[in-house]
Amino acid sequence: MATLYPVLSRYTHGNDGCIVLKDSIHSDNERAGLVAIMEIQGGWPRPPAWREEKEKKGKEEEKERKERKEKKE
């Protein structure tokens, strides 16, 4: 974990007040470590805001496209 900060800080792009853990950027192991840390910090008096962002892949993405198309019709 000592090397977690320097590795993950390469992916910072500004600060909107919410930490976003993206599966397209972080490996499974990095995300697992970050989620564990964020959940522990959730018990703090003023925990940092965060969320996971997962990219839709394959059938899930295709299903969503079809649903949007049907709504337009």
C-alpha positions as CSV (number, residue, x, y, z in Angstrom):
1,M,0.0,0.0,0.0
2,A,2.9,2.3,0.4
3,T,3.1,2.7,-3.4
4,L,-0.6,3.1,-3.9
5,Y,-0.7,6.9,-3.9
6,P,2.1,7.5,-6.4
7,V,0.6,4.9,-8.8
8,L,-2.9,6.2,-8.6
9,S,-2.1,9.9,-8.6
10,R,-1.0,9.5,-12.2
11,Y,-4.7,9.4,-13.1
12,T,-5.9,12.6,-11.5
13,H,-7.8,15.0,-13.7
14,G,-8.9,18.0,-11.6
15,N,-11.0,18.0,-8.5
16,D,-14.7,18.0,-8.5
17,G,-15.0,17.0,-4.9
18,C,-15.8,13.3,-5.5
19,I,-13.3,10.5,-5.9
20,V,-14.2,8.3,-8.9
21,L,-12.8,4.8,-9.1
22,K,-12.9,3.8,-12.8
23,D,-12.5,0.2,-13.9
24,S,-11.2,1.5,-17.2
25,I,-8.2,3.1,-15.4
26,H,-7.6,1.0,-12.3
27,S,-6.8,-2.7,-12.3
28,D,-9.0,-5.0,-10.3
29,N,-6.5,-5.1,-7.4
30,E,-6.1,-1.3,-7.3
31,R,-9.8,-0.9,-7.2
32,A,-10.3,-3.5,-4.5
33,G,-7.7,-1.8,-2.3
34,L,-9.2,1.7,-2.9
35,V,-12.7,0.5,-2.2
36,A,-11.6,-1.1,1.0
37,I,-9.9,2.1,2.1
38,M,-12.9,4.3,1.1
39,E,-15.3,2.0,3.0
40,I,-13.2,2.2,6.1
41,Q,-13.1,6.0,5.8
42,G,-16.9,5.9,5.5
43,G,-16.9,5.7,9.3
44,W,-15.1,9.0,9.7
45,P,-17.0,12.1,10.9
46,R,-16.7,13.7,7.4
47,P,-15.8,11.0,5.0
48,P,-14.7,11.9,1.4
49,A,-17.3,11.5,-1.3
50,W,-16.5,8.7,-3.8
51,R,-18.1,6.3,-6.3
52,E,-17.2,3.5,-8.6
53,E,-17.7,3.9,-12.3
54,K,-17.9,0.8,-14.4
55,E,-18.0,0.8,-18.1
56,K,-20.8,-1.1,-19.7
57,K,-19.6,-4.0,-21.8
58,G,-21.0,-6.3,-24.4
59,K,-24.6,-7.3,-24.0
60,E,-25.4,-4.8,-21.3
61,E,-24.3,-1.9,-23.5
62,E,-26.3,-3.2,-26.5
63,K,-29.4,-3.7,-24.3
64,E,-29.2,-0.1,-23.1
65,R,-28.9,1.2,-26.7
66,K,-32.0,-0.8,-27.7
67,E,-34.0,0.6,-24.8
68,R,-33.0,4.2,-25.7
69,K,-34.0,3.6,-29.3
70,E,-37.4,2.2,-28.3
71,K,-38.0,5.2,-26.1
72,K,-37.4,7.6,-29.0
73,E,-39.9,5.7,-31.2
